[in-house]
Amino acid sequence: MAQRPRDTSGALTAPGGRTDTTTDPVGAPPPQARRAPDGGGRPPHGTGSAADVLARYLHQQATEFLRGLRLHGDSGHGSGTAAEEAAEAVRLLRGAARRIAGALQVFRPLTEVPWTDQFRSELGWLTETLGREYACAARLARLRGALHRLSGAAEAGSAAAPAVGAARAGALLERQLTLARTRAHSAALQALGSARFHAVADAVAVLSTDPPLDSAAHDLRAPEALPLLAEQSHRLLLEAVDALPLAAAGLPYNAEALSHGLADAGVPAAESRQDAPWHQVRLLVRLRRYAQEVLDEQHQTEVEPGLTIRLLSAGQALDRHRDAAEAAAYAAAAARTPRIAPATAYALGVLHADQRYEVEAARFAFGRVWQRMGVPSR
Amino acid sequence: MAQRPRDTSGALTAPGGRTDTTTDPVGAPPPQARRAPDGGGRPPHGTGSAADVLARYLHQQATEFLRGLRLHGDSGHGSGTAAEEAAEAVRLLRGAARRIAGALQVFRPLTEVPWTDQFRSELGWLTETLGREYACAARLARLRGALHRLSGAAEAGSAAAPAVGAARAGALLERQLTLARTRAHSAALQALGSARFHAVADAVAVLSTDPPLDSAAHDLRAPEALPLLAEQSHRLLLEAVDALPLAAAGLPYNAEALSHGLADAGVPAAESRQDAPWHQVRLLVRLRRYAQEVLDEQHQTEVEPGLTIRLLSAGQALDRHRDAAEAAAYAAAAARTPRIAPATAYALGVLHADQRYEVEAARFAFGRVWQRMGVPSR
């Protein structure tokens, strides 16, 4: 994601002067006060142009985004409920931002391209910035759970305390990830107060009334244009899956995922190289799912519920793949902390290997789901 | 295995004064010089009593044992060929000793029980003592191979050197296991020169001519007695397999085998408790296979080649289970070596987890083989 300095929020200006570029400084009223009134410019349902369908979808997502923004403004800081509300707000904001960016990517030829490309990269920045805090929390929960399981504590009737090494490794991870989480929280708060964020929020608000669609989109009928572009994203997905080593991954206990667990210097490098195509497929599965949501919007119903469910399952397997891969890399990195005890390092080694086998298990699970999809050639 | 002092070799004396109890001191002629001439007392083929069949089987195994003994005497010490010959000799000795003990166990009611029980325990001592050297070598080869694989070195075109931690862990394991192997080698040589061993060898030689069978065995026809006792050993096997958590083991990536990888203090204790029933089944599968060999001897052909092959496959999966479990325990123990570097401990942690997943993979493989066996109720 390209980093843009605060004062370039004007870059989000649409070619037609879509948004107000003179965003207020940090002391400005909260973002939700600026948005257009809910449903004010909602396009009529049932009309048949590609632009109509996309506008409806973008409008819905913009509404979700602004709901998230309002919830975040209400959540304040302090009580447990507030923390839950803030988490829900971030979930809404990220989900809507990802869907808006996804729809603009899949149906890119129907959009005002230079502006939407720039906008998508800003949405990516936002999703990433807001997600980091929760990623740290999820990673800690995953590693803590794995340590718990590896200590035999998950077993019924077991009162096993973790061994010294496991306890120390847990404390080390807790310390490092809590610090990372706090930093990510501050970064997210800072981002939410920035002119850059206000520009994004303004642009999302404008999506509701004035979607950035090309004039061609207004001339094309939805059934002519939308399935074709969704099909294109499906093809990209199929090609990416074809490049995966699915035959090997389909054999249980193939021990592929850990094959670089102790490689020289490049422990993370070698493993990320191996994981990258799977991460790529994860993004394409998600994109295909959002494309399907637009088609569902076109038909005002779930067109292919079976496909949707399988895309969801495939996505879940690949989410688990990503989470385990990142947790494994984190355990390996933690083991390079200076002056740790050998017992701590040993526990982190076990943890690393455990998470790499989770990576392998997730690939196996994805292969199963994909097989059930029967690889529709659409 | 009960440890017996050297001077009690007389305890091997059969009730009927079967063996010469006054075994020579260490300076005596090599054991093979004492055995009965090959085939000298071989019972006639084709006769139909249970004793006849068992005697034929025991005679064959005794012949193999004595062949191993001769080969070992010839192998000397020094050249590479000699080492190979010594290994082959030990393989012959152990295989024959296991089969003799197995047949005497399965068909125990047909044998002269007090003497054969004692004899079986002596055979067990011998198998164990002779095998330790080769177990050390096999364990080192397994751990070295795993480190190699985990360093990504197995990949085509990869010139990856192992990371510092992996290299140090490899050196540590190499040092410890080479020392253990040398000790085991000395212990085996000492055992082979002991009065205790000479007594066992004498008793094996006598098996060829005068098998320790009960008079009942001479009265019973083979088809009446032998299948019944083989069936009993089959039932023991079925019961033991029934007690295994096969449903869980049949789900790939169930992560069961590593569930105590970091348990308090009792890393090995908790894991061996989990592994024990599988080790028990390994022994029962082997016993059942030897029982089948006796039935094959009865019919002078392979009665059920399908069963034999499946018992072999099941045994191989459980051998791998045992080897991986022992290698994992060894890696964990090595990590408790004082003053090792954290990077070394980390690599040993990865190695431990890797081998525990091998344990899990072996259980999965056994489950598959067992399923194919269709659990015959015989």
Interface residues (C-beta under 8 A of the other chain):
Chain A: L147 R149 L150 S151 G152 A154 E155 A160 A161 P162 A163 G165 A166 P252 Y253 A255 L258 S259 H260 G261 L262 A263 D264 A265 V267 A270 A335 I340 A341 P342 A343 T344 A345 Y346 A347 L348 G349 V350 L351 H352 A353 D354 Y357 E358 E360 A361 F364
Chain B: L147 R149 L150 S151 G152 A154 E155 A160 A161 P162 A163 G165 A166 P252 Y253 A255 L258 S259 H260 G261 L262 A263 D264 A265 V267 A270 A335 I340 A341 P342 A343 T344 A345 Y346 A347 L348 G349 V350 L351 H352 A353 D354 Y357 E358 E360 A361 F364
